[in-house]
Amino acid sequence: AQSVTQLGSHVSVSEGALVLLRCNYSSSVPPYLFWYVQYPNQGLQLLLKYTSAATLVKGINDFEAEFKKSETSFHLTKPSAHMSDAAEYFCAVSGASSGGSYIPTFGRGTSLIVHP
Amino acid sequence: KAGVTQTPRYLIKTRGQQVTLSCSPISGHRSVSWYQQTPGQGLQFLFEYFSETQRNKGNFPGRFSGRQFSNSRSEMNVSTLELGDSALYLCASSEGLSLDTQYFGPGTRLTVL
């Protein structure tokens, strides 16, 4: 069984400030972890994914996330927020299914608000 | 390459009707997955198809079904619509069944009245 908890349904930051979106996971098998972004009226776009290689994962648009097994966390960070980063962010965990593929379980999402 | 396309983008139906949604994956992608997104339940996996075979299915009633064609295009069908089926239905395609990156379409917004 696997699950994801995203702490904070809304996060508000000022433009130029650090972005930190929190994600904790639970998985009975070695997890694969993802962060997606969703802009209004659009589908999801993959920001980055962890697949058991380096624990610090760099993604698009200067986002990065660190896998911490001891804390079962995969928090997303960005050094400096831009107005264009305002969107919904989803953390997801997956593990091998009986069909041989990796079906993700998504968190409830965190809405990032960026103030000028 | 063109991205994942979904048609129609918006749909309004009444309770009891049925609906068919379509998804065209990125050229060369053989796997198509469907998700339901609602404010109450969030993003939930519906099913996954690979090479015309359903490989995985989420925890949804039998009213939800799907299929995949030889060109990898996929359709999902919902019969006997209920108010709770109102949602954004997202389709995602990937090259294979492993950890290949999933590319999502813009979704079909279904409203059931």
Interface residues (C-beta under 8 A of the other chain):
Chain A: Y32 Y36 N41 Q42 G43 L44 Q45 L46 K49 T51 F90 S94 S97 S98 G99 G100 S101 Y102 I103 P104 T105 F106 G107 R108 G109
Chain B: V4 S31 S33 G42 L43 Q44 F45 E48 F50 R55 N56 G58 L90 A92 L97 S98 L99 T101 Q102 Y103 F104 G105 P106 G107
